[in-house]
Amino acid sequence: MNFLKAYCEGIAFSKSHRVKSVQILLKYLKSSDVETVGDAYDLVVGKTIPQKPYPNWAGIKTVLESLSLKSYPAADAFINQRFIRDLDSSGFIDRLYK
């Protein structure tokens, strides 16, 4: 649960602090290309990463297919939304964006 809380806090930080997040990305990517990193931030953080990171079958299936697995267990073998649902229903995630 602590890992999931920290993950949600990281998402909230990155979504709420674009300039600082891009600076951090530039540092760890060892890049000085602000425009490209900013565009990547907008695509990944702005459009791809949800505020509430509920796991979904489409994303898991994409990863499994990228591993060239021919067969794999059903979705319910991979997906357990209990922890994120508990955090969400407690109001934890919503409080991160206030």
N, C-alpha and C positions, 0 to 999 in steps of 0.2 A: 504494500500500500504506500509506503514511503517513496519507493521508486516512482510509482504512478503519480503521486503528488508532485514530486520534483519534475517529472516529465511535463505535467500540465502547467506548472509554474514556468518552465522554460518556454513552452509554446506561448503562454500569455505574455511573457517578457518580449519575445521576438515579435509578436503581433502588435505590441503596444509601444515598442521602441525601435522603429525602423532604422534611424541613423546609427544608433549604438550597435544594433544587430549587424548592420552592413560593415561597420568598423571591425567588429569581432570576426566576421567572415573574412574580411580582407587580411586580417592578421594571420588567421589559421590556414587560410588558403595560400598565404605568402604571395598575395597579388596586390597590385596597385591600380587595377582596372575597376574603378568605382562604378562606372556605367554598367559593365557586364555583370559584376557581382550584384549591383542594385537590381538589375533586370531579373537575375536568377532568384534573388530574395523575393521580388514581387510575384514571380511565378510559383515558387515552392511555398513560401510562407503565406503569401496573400491568397493563393488560389488552390493549393494542394493540401496543406495541413489544416485540419478543422480545429476549431476552438475546443471542441469536446471529442477527444480521440477514441471514439468507439471503434473497436475492430470490425472489419467487414470482410465478407467472403470474397468480394471482387479483388481486393488488395492481396489477400492471402493466396488466392488462385493465381494471380499474376506472378507472385514470387515462386510458387510451386512450378508453374509452367516455365519460368526462366531457368529453373534447375533441370529442365528437360525430363521431369518425372512423368511417366506414362500413366501411372495410377497413384491415387492418394486417397486417404480417408475422406469421409464426408465432412462438410463444413462444421458441424457441431463438435467434431473431434479437435478442431483448432480454435474455435471461438467460445470464449467465456467472458461475457460482458458484466459479470457480477461486480467486479471491483470498480470499474469506471462508472457503472450505474450507481453504486453506493456513493462515490464521490460527487457525482452529478446531483443526486437527490438530496444530498446534505447541503447543497448550495456552495460547496467549496470552489468549483470551477467558476461559477457566476461571480463570486466575490473577487476572483483574480482580475476581472475586467472592470471593476468599479473604481 
